[in-house]
Amino acid sequence: QVRLVESGGGLVQSGGSLRLSCVASGNTLPFSAMGWYRQAPGKQRELVAQITTGGNTNYADFVKGRFTVSIDSAKNTVALQMNNLKLEDTAVYYCNTVIQAIRSNYWGQGTQVTVSS
């Protein structure tokens, strides 16, 4: 059973920074990619950033230049450094991982990020 555990959410003022981390465990096949999604109240879950084990990244336009995703494949860990946070970044952030070999997605329980003015 794959398990993802997130940490690092919290309350921060507009313009501030937070760092999210996620550790995955329980996989018997290697992960293909890890990343972060978010869901604000009343909105659909959306991609924030994703990184493959080869280091290729994909960012949503609304975080380019502000957020940085990184991966430590040996430790099954993905991090999201969030700088210059805006009010609209307030959401629950979910860690995600993909095992392409079996076409499976896995999700963490989510961590709340709240940006205040």
NUFI-205901 format. One record per residue: y, z, x of N, C-alpha, C, O in turn. Coordinates in Angstrom, 3 decimals. Example, Ala and Ser with C-alpha at 12.3 -4.5 7.8 and 13.67 -1.06 7.14 Angstrom:
% residues 2
+----------+----------+----------+----------+----------+----------+----------+----------+----------+----------+----------+----------+
:      n.y :      n.z :      n.x :     ca.y :     ca.z :     ca.x :      c.y :      c.z :      c.x :      o.y :      o.z :      o.x :
+----------+----------+----------+----------+----------+----------+----------+----------+----------+----------+----------+----------+
:   -5.690 :    7.800 :   13.190 :   -4.500 :    7.800 :   12.300 :   -3.300 :    7.800 :   13.200 :   -3.319 :    8.465 :   14.236 :
:   -2.250 :    7.080 :   12.850 :   -1.060 :    7.140 :   13.670 :    0.030 :    7.870 :   12.900 :    1.138 :    8.039 :   13.409 :
+----------+----------+----------+----------+----------+----------+----------+----------+----------+----------+----------+----------+
//
This chain:
% residues 117
+----------+----------+----------+----------+----------+----------+----------+----------+----------+----------+----------+----------+
:      n.y :      n.z :      n.x :     ca.y :     ca.z :     ca.x :      c.y :      c.z :      c.x :      o.y :      o.z :      o.x :
+----------+----------+----------+----------+----------+----------+----------+----------+----------+----------+----------+----------+
:   -1.179 :    0.000 :    0.843 :    0.000 :    0.000 :    0.000 :    1.240 :    0.000 :    0.887 :    1.458 :    0.923 :    1.671 :
:    2.046 :   -1.048 :    0.751 :    3.283 :   -1.129 :    1.545 :    4.320 :   -0.182 :    0.961 :    4.513 :   -0.123 :   -0.253 :
:    4.969 :    0.541 :    1.821 :    5.989 :    1.499 :    1.397 :    7.242 :    1.284 :    2.231 :    7.183 :    1.153 :    3.453 :
:    8.386 :    1.249 :    1.535 :    9.677 :    1.092 :    2.193 :   10.523 :    2.325 :    1.900 :   10.640 :    2.742 :    0.748 :
:   11.104 :    2.899 :    2.928 :   11.926 :    4.094 :    2.759 :   13.300 :    3.820 :    3.347 :   13.450 :    3.552 :    4.539 :
:   14.310 :    3.896 :    2.466 :   15.681 :    3.632 :    2.876 :   16.412 :    4.931 :    3.168 :   16.044 :    5.992 :    2.664 :
:   17.447 :    4.837 :    3.982 :   18.321 :    5.970 :    4.253 :   19.701 :    5.445 :    4.628 :   19.862 :    4.283 :    5.002 :
:   20.687 :    6.323 :    4.520 :   22.009 :    5.985 :    5.016 :   23.068 :    5.702 :    3.971 :   24.229 :    5.492 :    4.324 :
:   22.709 :    5.689 :    2.697 :   23.717 :    5.467 :    1.678 :   24.637 :    6.662 :    1.543 :   24.417 :    7.704 :    2.160 :
:   25.677 :    6.502 :    0.727 :   26.593 :    7.611 :    0.518 :   27.928 :    7.147 :   -0.010 :   28.074 :    6.025 :   -0.495 :
:   28.903 :    8.037 :    0.093 :   30.262 :    7.785 :   -0.382 :   31.166 :    7.534 :    0.813 :   31.146 :    8.286 :    1.787 :
:   31.957 :    6.478 :    0.733 :   32.859 :    6.134 :    1.821 :   34.139 :    5.557 :    1.232 :   34.126 :    4.956 :    0.158 :
:   35.225 :    5.742 :    1.936 :   36.499 :    5.184 :    1.474 :   36.574 :    3.695 :    1.789 :   35.930 :    3.201 :    2.715 :
:   37.362 :    3.009 :    1.007 :   37.594 :    1.590 :    1.243 :   38.069 :    1.373 :    2.677 :   38.946 :    2.082 :    3.170 :
:   37.471 :    0.379 :    3.336 :   37.771 :    0.107 :    4.729 :   36.859 :    0.809 :    5.716 :   36.884 :    0.521 :    6.913 :
:   36.059 :    1.727 :    5.214 :   35.150 :    2.488 :    6.066 :   33.860 :    1.764 :    6.349 :   33.685 :    0.599 :    5.992 :
:   32.946 :    2.485 :    7.005 :   31.675 :    1.899 :    7.428 :   30.509 :    2.796 :    7.039 :   30.642 :    4.015 :    6.934 :
:   29.370 :    2.160 :    6.830 :   28.098 :    2.852 :    6.619 :   27.009 :    2.037 :    7.283 :   27.139 :    0.827 :    7.473 :
:   25.935 :    2.721 :    7.633 :   24.769 :    2.037 :    8.195 :   23.538 :    2.427 :    7.387 :   23.208 :    3.607 :    7.267 :
:   22.874 :    1.436 :    6.843 :   21.628 :    1.642 :    6.104 :   20.440 :    1.329 :    7.003 :   20.487 :    0.416 :    7.828 :
:   19.385 :    2.098 :    6.829 :   18.153 :    1.849 :    7.575 :   16.972 :    1.843 :    6.617 :   17.002 :    2.490 :    5.569 :
:   15.945 :    1.115 :    6.983 :   14.743 :    1.031 :    6.159 :   13.534 :    0.928 :    7.070 :   13.490 :    0.108 :    7.987 :
:   12.558 :    1.774 :    6.798 :   11.317 :    1.745 :    7.561 :   10.188 :    1.350 :    6.624 :   10.033 :    1.918 :    5.543 :
:    9.408 :    0.379 :    7.049 :    8.269 :   -0.088 :    6.258 :    6.971 :    0.393 :    6.880 :    6.851 :    0.510 :    8.100 :
:    6.009 :    0.666 :    6.024 :    4.705 :    1.108 :    6.511 :    3.632 :    0.673 :    5.538 :    3.924 :    0.268 :    4.413 :
:    2.385 :    0.758 :    5.978 :    1.260 :    0.477 :    5.103 :    0.811 :   -0.968 :    5.055 :   -0.125 :   -1.296 :    4.326 :
:    1.454 :   -1.839 :    5.812 :    1.054 :   -3.244 :    5.771 :   -0.116 :   -3.504 :    6.705 :   -0.224 :   -2.917 :    7.782 :
:   -0.998 :   -4.409 :    6.258 :   -2.124 :   -4.812 :    7.100 :   -1.884 :   -6.196 :    7.682 :   -2.599 :   -6.624 :    8.589 :
:   -0.886 :   -6.895 :    7.168 :   -0.462 :   -8.186 :    7.698 :    0.975 :   -8.055 :    8.180 :    1.719 :   -7.215 :    7.674 :
:    1.376 :   -8.864 :    9.142 :    2.748 :   -8.747 :    9.658 :    3.798 :   -9.204 :    8.642 :    3.573 :  -10.135 :    7.870 :
:    4.933 :   -8.534 :    8.663 :    6.041 :   -8.938 :    7.816 :    6.636 :  -10.235 :    8.350 :    6.667 :  -10.468 :    9.558 :
:    7.103 :  -11.068 :    7.439 :    7.743 :  -12.327 :    7.812 :    9.253 :  -12.155 :    7.915 :    9.905 :  -12.749 :    8.773 :
:    9.792 :  -11.335 :    7.029 :   11.233 :  -11.117 :    6.988 :   11.505 :   -9.770 :    6.335 :   10.689 :   -9.246 :    5.577 :
:   12.669 :   -9.230 :    6.648 :   13.132 :   -8.000 :    6.005 :   14.596 :   -8.189 :    5.647 :   15.295 :   -9.001 :    6.252 :
:   15.047 :   -7.442 :    4.670 :   16.441 :   -7.623 :    4.299 :   16.911 :   -6.630 :    3.265 :   16.238 :   -5.647 :    2.955 :
:   18.093 :   -6.918 :    2.739 :   18.748 :   -6.024 :    1.798 :   19.275 :   -6.818 :    0.595 :   19.834 :   -7.906 :    0.735 :
:   19.080 :   -6.243 :   -0.564 :   19.654 :   -6.724 :   -1.806 :   20.483 :   -5.581 :   -2.381 :   20.369 :   -4.431 :   -1.956 :
:   21.314 :   -5.923 :   -3.350 :   22.060 :   -4.867 :   -4.035 :   22.188 :   -5.184 :   -5.511 :   22.096 :   -6.335 :   -5.937 :
:   22.402 :   -4.123 :   -6.276 :   22.581 :   -4.277 :   -7.716 :   23.657 :   -3.316 :   -8.182 :   23.519 :   -2.098 :   -8.068 :
:   24.728 :   -3.886 :   -8.706 :   25.810 :   -3.101 :   -9.282 :   25.544 :   -2.921 :  -10.774 :   24.806 :   -3.707 :  -11.367 :
:   26.140 :   -1.890 :  -11.390 :   25.918 :   -1.670 :  -12.822 :   26.281 :   -2.894 :  -13.653 :   27.368 :   -3.455 :  -13.513 :
:   25.366 :   -3.295 :  -14.512 :   25.613 :   -4.421 :  -15.385 :   25.459 :   -5.781 :  -14.740 :   25.725 :   -6.804 :  -15.371 :
:   25.035 :   -5.802 :  -13.495 :   24.890 :   -7.071 :  -12.785 :   23.462 :   -7.258 :  -12.303 :   22.684 :   -6.307 :  -12.236 :
:   23.135 :   -8.486 :  -11.972 :   21.801 :   -8.779 :  -11.456 :   21.700 :   -8.403 :   -9.983 :   22.700 :   -8.332 :   -9.269 :
:   20.490 :   -8.169 :   -9.559 :   20.247 :   -7.891 :   -8.151 :   20.541 :   -9.156 :   -7.356 :   20.161 :  -10.254 :   -7.762 :
:   21.228 :   -8.996 :   -6.206 :   21.612 :  -10.141 :   -5.412 :   21.322 :   -9.906 :   -3.934 :   21.326 :   -8.773 :   -3.453 :
:   21.074 :  -10.994 :   -3.238 :   20.820 :  -10.915 :   -1.807 :   22.098 :  -10.519 :   -1.072 :   23.180 :  -11.031 :   -1.361 :
:   21.954 :   -9.601 :   -0.118 :   23.049 :   -9.235 :    0.771 :   22.832 :   -9.897 :    2.130 :   23.690 :  -10.632 :    2.619 :
:   21.682 :   -9.630 :    2.727 :   21.376 :  -10.191 :    4.043 :   19.882 :  -10.117 :    4.276 :   19.203 :   -9.203 :    3.807 :
:   19.386 :  -11.097 :    5.009 :   17.973 :  -11.138 :    5.340 :   17.812 :  -11.605 :    6.767 :   18.613 :  -12.395 :    7.267 :
:   16.764 :  -11.110 :    7.426 :   16.494 :  -11.503 :    8.806 :   14.996 :  -11.699 :    8.966 :   14.199 :  -10.891 :    8.491 :
:   14.620 :  -12.777 :    9.639 :   13.202 :  -13.012 :    9.902 :   12.793 :  -12.283 :   11.178 :   13.639 :  -11.842 :   11.957 :
:   11.503 :  -12.167 :   11.375 :   11.032 :  -11.518 :   12.594 :   11.389 :  -12.336 :   13.824 :   11.354 :  -11.831 :   14.946 :
:   11.734 :  -13.605 :   13.610 :   12.197 :  -14.441 :   14.709 :   13.676 :  -14.316 :   14.989 :   14.189 :  -14.891 :   15.949 :
:   14.374 :  -13.546 :   14.130 :   15.787 :  -13.296 :   14.362 :   16.744 :  -14.183 :   13.591 :   17.957 :  -14.070 :   13.763 :
:   16.229 :  -15.062 :   12.745 :   17.115 :  -15.902 :   11.937 :   17.685 :  -15.072 :   10.792 :   16.968 :  -14.327 :   10.125 :
:   18.985 :  -15.216 :   10.581 :   19.658 :  -14.418 :    9.565 :   20.227 :  -15.280 :    8.453 :   20.520 :  -16.462 :    8.634 :
:   20.373 :  -14.648 :    7.301 :   20.970 :  -15.288 :    6.135 :   21.828 :  -14.233 :    5.443 :   21.334 :  -13.178 :    5.046 :
:   23.115 :  -14.531 :    5.305 :   24.050 :  -13.591 :    4.706 :   24.650 :  -14.179 :    3.422 :   24.886 :  -15.383 :    3.321 :
:   24.887 :  -13.308 :    2.464 :   25.673 :  -13.714 :    1.314 :   27.109 :  -13.954 :    1.765 :   27.596 :  -13.295 :    2.683 :
:   27.772 :  -14.886 :    1.127 :   29.137 :  -15.224 :    1.535 :   30.062 :  -14.009 :    1.472 :   30.971 :  -13.874 :    2.291 :
:   29.829 :  -13.132 :    0.505 :   30.757 :  -12.027 :    0.297 :   30.655 :  -10.933 :    1.368 :   31.456 :   -9.998 :    1.371 :
:   29.669 :  -11.042 :    2.285 :   29.565 :  -10.037 :    3.350 :   29.720 :  -10.633 :    4.747 :   29.717 :   -9.903 :    5.738 :
:   29.852 :  -11.924 :    4.826 :   29.970 :  -12.558 :    6.133 :   31.182 :  -12.031 :    6.885 :   32.290 :  -11.970 :    6.352 :
:   30.948 :  -11.656 :    8.123 :   32.013 :  -11.112 :    8.948 :   32.213 :   -9.622 :    8.803 :   32.964 :   -9.017 :    9.569 :
:   31.546 :   -9.015 :    7.820 :   31.697 :   -7.570 :    7.604 :   30.378 :   -6.817 :    7.817 :   30.376 :   -5.700 :    8.336 :
:   29.274 :   -7.420 :    7.422 :   27.959 :   -6.776 :    7.510 :   27.129 :   -7.450 :    8.587 :   27.258 :   -8.648 :    8.837 :
:   26.271 :   -6.656 :    9.221 :   25.347 :   -7.187 :   10.218 :   23.954 :   -6.622 :    9.969 :   23.771 :   -5.408 :    9.883 :
:   22.982 :   -7.509 :    9.855 :   21.594 :   -7.091 :    9.656 :   20.854 :   -7.209 :   10.985 :   21.075 :   -8.146 :   11.752 :
:   19.976 :   -6.247 :   11.241 :   19.192 :   -6.269 :   12.475 :   17.779 :   -5.801 :   12.183 :   17.541 :   -5.105 :   11.196 :
:   16.847 :   -6.182 :   13.037 :   15.449 :   -5.849 :   12.810 :   14.811 :   -5.378 :   14.100 :   15.129 :   -5.867 :   15.184 :
:   13.912 :   -4.427 :   13.967 :   13.048 :   -4.009 :   15.069 :   11.625 :   -4.231 :   14.564 :   11.044 :   -3.368 :   13.905 :
:   11.083 :   -5.383 :   14.878 :    9.780 :   -5.751 :   14.336 :    8.677 :   -4.805 :   14.790 :    7.739 :   -4.530 :   14.042 :
:    8.791 :   -4.318 :   16.000 :    7.759 :   -3.422 :   16.522 :    7.699 :   -2.130 :   15.719 :    6.641 :   -1.515 :   15.586 :
:    8.853 :   -1.727 :   15.184 :    8.913 :   -0.479 :   14.413 :    8.991 :   -0.725 :   12.909 :    9.152 :    0.216 :   12.132 :
:    8.877 :   -1.989 :   12.497 :    8.990 :   -2.334 :   11.069 :   10.245 :   -1.732 :   10.445 :   10.201 :   -1.144 :    9.364 :
:   11.347 :   -1.888 :   11.140 :   12.608 :   -1.296 :   10.701 :   13.677 :   -2.365 :   10.585 :   13.795 :   -3.243 :   11.440 :
:   14.456 :   -2.279 :    9.514 :   15.604 :   -3.153 :    9.332 :   16.819 :   -2.285 :    9.052 :   16.731 :   -1.277 :    8.351 :
:   17.947 :   -2.686 :    9.607 :   19.184 :   -1.937 :    9.428 :   20.279 :   -2.868 :    8.918 :   20.246 :   -4.078 :    9.142 :
:   21.235 :   -2.280 :    8.236 :   22.393 :   -3.032 :    7.746 :   23.644 :   -2.249 :    8.119 :   23.903 :   -1.181 :    7.564 :
:   24.409 :   -2.773 :    9.050 :   25.680 :   -2.177 :    9.428 :   26.764 :   -2.770 :    8.539 :   26.990 :   -3.980 :    8.541 :
:   27.423 :   -1.918 :    7.789 :   28.426 :   -2.372 :    6.827 :   29.801 :   -1.866 :    7.263 :   30.046 :   -0.661 :    7.294 :
:   30.680 :   -2.783 :    7.592 :   32.043 :   -2.456 :    8.016 :   33.041 :   -2.988 :    7.015 :   32.738 :   -3.883 :    6.226 :
:   34.242 :   -2.424 :    7.057 :   35.315 :   -2.864 :    6.163 :   34.835 :   -2.914 :    4.713 :   35.011 :   -3.919 :    4.025 :
:   34.236 :   -1.834 :    4.268 :   33.684 :   -1.797 :    2.916 :   34.785 :   -1.898 :    1.872 :   35.886 :   -1.375 :    2.046 :
:   34.458 :   -2.582 :    0.786 :   35.389 :   -2.794 :   -0.311 :   34.851 :   -2.120 :   -1.569 :   33.665 :   -1.805 :   -1.666 :
:   35.749 :   -1.907 :   -2.532 :   35.345 :   -1.278 :   -3.792 :   34.192 :   -2.043 :   -4.433 :   33.284 :   -1.444 :   -5.008 :
:   34.235 :   -3.353 :   -4.333 :   33.220 :   -4.182 :   -4.973 :   31.868 :   -4.146 :   -4.267 :   30.905 :   -4.747 :   -4.743 :
:   31.789 :   -3.451 :   -3.144 :   30.496 :   -3.279 :   -2.463 :   29.699 :   -2.123 :   -3.068 :   28.545 :   -1.905 :   -2.700 :
:   30.305 :   -1.390 :   -3.986 :   29.616 :   -0.292 :   -4.645 :   28.408 :   -0.812 :   -5.417 :   28.536 :   -1.685 :   -6.274 :
:   27.235 :   -0.265 :   -5.103 :   25.988 :   -0.732 :   -5.723 :   24.830 :    0.112 :   -5.200 :   24.982 :    0.910 :   -4.275 :
:   23.684 :   -0.086 :   -5.814 :   22.442 :    0.428 :   -5.237 :   21.900 :   -0.648 :   -4.312 :   21.740 :   -1.801 :   -4.713 :
:   21.622 :   -0.271 :   -3.088 :   21.121 :   -1.212 :   -2.085 :   19.615 :   -1.020 :   -1.920 :   19.128 :    0.096 :   -1.742 :
:   18.902 :   -2.126 :   -1.982 :   17.448 :   -2.103 :   -1.926 :   16.951 :   -2.819 :   -0.670 :   17.386 :   -3.926 :   -0.354 :
:   16.055 :   -2.179 :    0.018 :   15.375 :   -2.808 :    1.141 :   14.264 :   -3.707 :    0.593 :   13.611 :   -3.385 :   -0.400 :
:   14.073 :   -4.820 :    1.255 :   13.059 :   -5.780 :    0.823 :   12.312 :   -6.300 :    2.043 :   12.891 :   -6.469 :    3.115 :
:   11.028 :   -6.548 :    1.868 :   10.286 :   -7.181 :    2.943 :    9.329 :   -8.212 :    2.366 :    8.861 :   -8.082 :    1.235 :
:    9.054 :   -9.209 :    3.137 :    8.227 :  -10.335 :    2.709 :    7.043 :  -10.488 :    3.656 :    7.187 :  -10.450 :    4.878 :
:    5.875 :  -10.662 :    3.056 :    4.699 :  -11.063 :    3.825 :    4.349 :  -12.458 :    3.347 :    3.715 :  -12.643 :    2.308 :
:    4.775 :  -13.428 :    4.126 :    4.651 :  -14.820 :    3.699 :    3.193 :  -15.237 :    3.560 :    2.865 :  -16.075 :    2.720 :
:    2.323 :  -14.664 :    4.369 :    0.918 :  -15.076 :    4.366 :    0.260 :  -14.874 :    3.006 :   -0.650 :  -15.614 :    2.631 :
:    0.722 :  -13.875 :    2.275 :    0.153 :  -13.609 :    0.949 :    1.217 :  -13.735 :   -0.137 :    1.018 :  -13.307 :   -1.274 :
:    2.361 :  -14.336 :    0.239 :    3.447 :  -14.601 :   -0.703 :    3.800 :  -13.353 :   -1.512 :    3.859 :  -13.392 :   -2.741 :
:    4.030 :  -12.266 :   -0.817 :    4.332 :  -11.005 :   -1.491 :    5.668 :  -10.438 :   -1.044 :    6.071 :  -10.562 :    0.113 :
:    6.343 :   -9.809 :   -2.006 :    7.605 :   -9.105 :   -1.795 :    7.390 :   -7.637 :   -2.054 :    6.610 :   -7.256 :   -2.927 :
:    8.085 :   -6.809 :   -1.293 :    8.006 :   -5.375 :   -1.509 :    9.414 :   -4.790 :   -1.504 :   10.311 :   -5.284 :   -0.819 :
:    9.584 :   -3.718 :   -2.291 :   10.917 :   -3.140 :   -2.475 :   10.927 :   -1.646 :   -2.187 :    9.952 :   -0.939 :   -2.440 :
:   12.052 :   -1.183 :   -1.653 :   12.290 :    0.234 :   -1.544 :   12.798 :    0.791 :   -2.855 :   12.961 :    0.064 :   -3.834 :
:   13.049 :    2.096 :   -2.864 :   13.476 :    2.756 :   -4.101 :   14.970 :    2.616 :   -4.335 :   15.459 :    2.902 :   -5.428 :
:   15.691 :    2.183 :   -3.328 :   17.135 :    1.987 :   -3.450 :   17.929 :    3.174 :   -2.931 :   17.488 :    4.321 :   -3.004 :
:   19.104 :    2.875 :   -2.410 :   20.020 :    3.918 :   -1.943 :   21.425 :    3.572 :   -2.433 :   21.867 :    2.428 :   -2.331 :
:   22.108 :    4.563 :   -2.959 :   23.424 :    4.344 :   -3.563 :   24.501 :    4.259 :   -2.493 :   24.576 :    5.106 :   -1.602 :
:   25.321 :    3.245 :   -2.588 :   26.529 :    3.117 :   -1.768 :   27.715 :    3.090 :   -2.710 :   27.797 :    2.238 :   -3.594 :
:   28.626 :    4.019 :   -2.522 :   29.817 :    4.100 :   -3.358 :   31.051 :    4.028 :   -2.478 :   31.218 :    4.821 :   -1.552 :
:   31.908 :    3.070 :   -2.777 :   33.154 :    2.898 :   -2.023 :   34.305 :    3.327 :   -2.921 :   34.451 :    2.828 :   -4.036 :
:   35.115 :    4.246 :   -2.434 :   36.232 :    4.761 :   -3.217 :   37.559 :    4.302 :   -2.629 :   37.653 :    3.938 :   -1.457 :
:   38.577 :    4.329 :   -3.477 :   39.911 :    3.891 :   -3.026 :   40.663 :    5.023 :   -2.358 :   41.798 :    4.835 :   -1.918 :
+----------+----------+----------+----------+----------+----------+----------+----------+----------+----------+----------+----------+
//
